[in-house]
Amino acid sequence: MYKIFFAFFILFLPFNLFSQKLSNGFKDFKLGMSKEQVSNLLKKSFDFDAKREEILSIRLEPDTEIITADGMGFIQIGYFHFNKDKLFQIFLKIDEKKIGYYLLLKNNTERFGNPKRLDPKSASWEDGEVLITIEKPCTIKYIYLPIWNELIKKDQTTDNYEQKLRKDFVDTL
C-alpha cells in the first residue's frame, strides 16, 4: 500500500509543484489594465520615480501607446504597452548590478517550472494567456497573449499584402 502511495506521490508531485499559474504582471501592474489605471499606479509606486510629474506617452499607431517610466531601486526603466487602452506588455529593464539574469532564471524556474523555451540569451514561460520572458543582460517582459497574437496576425497580414504588391510590381517590369 505504501509503495503505491509513494509511486503516486512521486509521479504527481512535480506537476503539483510547477502547475502554478503564471503571474499576469508585475506587482499591482496587471495585464489588461487601462492606461489611466497604470498611470495612477505609477504615481504611487515605490519602484518608479514618483517625483517625475511627466510620464512619457508615445503613440505608435492609432490604437497603440507606450508609457515610459524611470525606475528606482532594482528597476532602471519600465515600458507599459497598450492596445485599445488595454495593457498588453510590461517591459522592465532591471539593474544588472543588483539583480542578474541568472537570479531571474532561477527564481522563475522555481516558481513556474522549467522554461518552455530556453537559449543562451533568453528563457520564457507560457500558459496560453501570459508569456513571461527574461533576456540577457537583465530584462523581463510580461505579455498578454490574446492581444499580442492579434497584433502579430495584423503584422503578418500587412507583410503578405506588401509582398503581393511587390510581386505584382516586379511582374509588370
Secondary structure, 3 states (H helix, E strand, C coil): CHHHHHHHHHHHHHHHHCCCCCCCEECCEECCCCHHHHHHHHHHCCCECCCCCCCEEEEEECCEEEEEEEECCCEEEEEEEEECCEEEEEEEEECCCCCCHHHHHHHHHHHHCCCCEEECCEEEEECCCEEEEEECCCEEEEEEHHHHHHHHHHHHHHHHHHHHHHHHHHHHC
